Amino acid sequence: MKYKLTLVASSILLAVSPILHAEEAVSVFDEVVVSGTRSEESIKNVPNSIAKVTDESMSENLASDIRDAVKYEPGVSVNGGGRFGLNGFNIRGMDESRVKVMVDGVKQPVSYNPGSAEMRFNQNMYEVDTLTAIEINKGPSSTLYGSDALGGAVMLRTKNPEDLLEAGDDTHVGFKTGYQSAAESFKQTLTLANRTGDLETLLIYTHVDGNETKVHKDGADINGPDRGQADPYSYRQDNVLAKAFYQVNDTNRVGVTGEYFTRQAEGRLLSKEGYEMMPGYKYTNNYGVDDDYRIRLGLEHEWLADNVAFDTLKWQANWQKIKSDHDTQDHTDAKGLRNRNRNGVNNSYQLDAQFDKELAFASSRHQLIYGLTGSKENFVLNYTDTNLDTGVPNEKGAEIPEADSTQWGIFLQDQAFMFDDAFVVTAGVRYDSFESKPIDTTKYPDHKSSAFTGKLGAVYHFNQNVSTFAQFSQGFKAPTLQDLYYFYGMGAVYLPNPNLKPEESQSYELGLRANNQLGDLELVGFYNDYKNFIAEDYVGKNVDNKDVYTKKNIGKAKIYGAEFKGNLYLDEALGAPMGTYSRLSLAYAKGENKETGEAIETVAPLTAVLGLGYDAPSEKWGSVMSITAVASKKGDDWEKPSNGAEANIEAPSYTVVDLTAYYRPTQDLTLRAGLFNAFDEKYWLYQDLNGITESSKGIDRRTQPGRNWGVNLDYAF
């Protein structure tokens, strides 16, 4: 059965309706998640808000990337775009290094943005066609996942053979192809899975050819900084995911995973054509070439030990390498014809071991989880400028030094079920240690951080249909290499600060869940306090009259808000045609720097998503209309520049309508189509206007696509 979302008034009415207390119904809250407790558990027993985006919903929405995948989820968005692509998740106003992202439990490095137009190291090398689910743990999650989970954790779970195979020996073959007009992209995915005896295997290959995502057609198609259209940038993207699992005996299962993601892109940078930074630096003949890849190899083992210390041991070891290589070619009178190569490489070795033990007593049962995690990473930047007329290379100093980072942590969690499972208490504690060690120790000092974090949450089921939950949790984020060591001396001056303290958070969350045969809802309020929040600080003018900035720990910050999501089956509730449903989600948040009273600019404006859909009882066809409405972000919603500079431009409110439909002529064949931004609304995502003023150039180039469409064909047998 598919589970959809709801109308606010009807859903709240359901929560207090006597019917809700009398009828038992299957709900989205019976869905199993892993990220909330590090074990498979029904959402209804998790004491905080968890979002789960399934591969089915990604297919229904014709999602081409992770931004599409989560765009209807309240309180969650993905930043970035343009030449360098997406750069990470935003959860309730926390983004980038404050949200931990994992692929099959493998930690992904944080994005690096030096502020220049030639270099990014972005968190964007994911292929949605390989995913079985995206789980989003909202709020601090450091007790489960350690540093970087200050604002939440995102778990990208790739498919396993058992997700595609029937019981016993079986083979699955799937082929999917599609087109998206917004990026003029063609995509093909081949999926093969097999089980023969005790051996399971999986292979998924995806290939994409496309272009930089279009913006709204109103923008001027001209060269230069005022250009209002996307640059003519084309790309090729490939992803290979291979897995094999072997059941050694009744108690031991081993598996290996390999994944390789690669993306090559190139094109003319027309938006830079004719730009003049200063006399002698007028840029012409601008061209870019990018080559990015992510590769990981992993070994995992599950042992059903059933001994005194633990029932199950699961451990995995992984190696991952990510490289972003960018070439930017241009001509200036001062430098001639040149190529600026900027590349960054992250190598990591990671270990995760988890022990599970269930204890049963007369009046309660306990699910104990304990274990350890560790990782060692190396990050290095290499910059080289080459005069293309003479062929002479010139190595440039990077903004941060090469450094090794070591993290390790130990954790313990107890999930206690009491009063016939009506009362569920979850408590956890964790210790983390982090060390950053630059290779050049004579110039850059080491940095060490550590933290204890804890959480305590509870769920109380009034009956099988109504429950309430509450949780207190702590978060921790060690300073990143960019936080600690970033230095820049041209134009404005940015100074390093290796003495930064780790950021800390305390989160309070209270919610209500309810469901019956008419629908379900979740209403949650949250309040997050942050200590030692790391932010840019304006120091003043130096002797050369240049503005000087650095990073520092501001005393306190807070983000609070509320979210709602629910569904209403209109056929059951209002007698509409069978298969008709509605859905609604709302997200409100407010952020404040307690030291200055200024806003936290990464907090999203009020957002609502309303949907109306129909699934034919035959399951042969269906359609959904989704309406997304976002309030404006202006004035005091933005942080006021500390040096008296021009204020941030307003991010206007907007309403966008999307239409999707599917047709399934046979059980194995599905055709899907979508019309997005159906009324051709011209709009900006608020995060794309962060730091943009009225005098900024190329504002139209930051718009989202106008009316666009997509179609795909999925065949599996």
Secondary structure, 3 states (H helix, E strand, C coil): CCCCCCCHHHHHHHHHCHHHHHCCCCCHHHCEECCCCCCCEEHHHCCCCEEEEEHHHHHHCCCCCHHHHHCCCCCEEEEECHHHCEEEEEECCEEHHHCEEEECCEECCCCECCCCCCCCECCCCCCHHHEEEEEEEECCCHHHHCCCCCCEEEEEEECCHHHCCCCCCEEEEEEEEEEECCCCEEEEEEEEEEEECCEEEEEEEEEEEEECCCCCCCCCCCCCCCCCCCCCEEEEEEEEEEEEEEECCCCEEEEEEEEEEEEEEEEECHHHCCCECCCCCECEEEEEEEEEEEEEEEEEEEEECCCCCCCEEEEEEEEEEEEEEEEEEEEECCCEEEEEEEEEEEEEEEEEEEEEEEEECCCEEEEEEEEEEEEEEEEEEEEEEEECCCCEEEEECCCCCCEEEEEEEEEEEEEEEECCCCEEEEEEEEEEEEEEEECCCCCCCCEEEEEEEEEEEEEEECCCCEEEEEEEEEEEECCCHHHHHCCECCCCEEECCCCCCCEEEEEEEEEEEEEECCEEEEEEEEEEEEEEEEEEEEEEECCCCCEEEEEEEEEEEEEEEEEEEEEEEHHHHHCCCCCEEEEEEEEEEEEEECCCCCECCCCCCCEEEEEEEEECCCCCEEEEEEEEEECCECHHHCCCCCCCCCCCCCECCEEEEEEEEEEEEECCEEEEEEEECCCCCCCCCHHHHCCCCCCCCCHHHHCCCCCEEEEEEEEEC
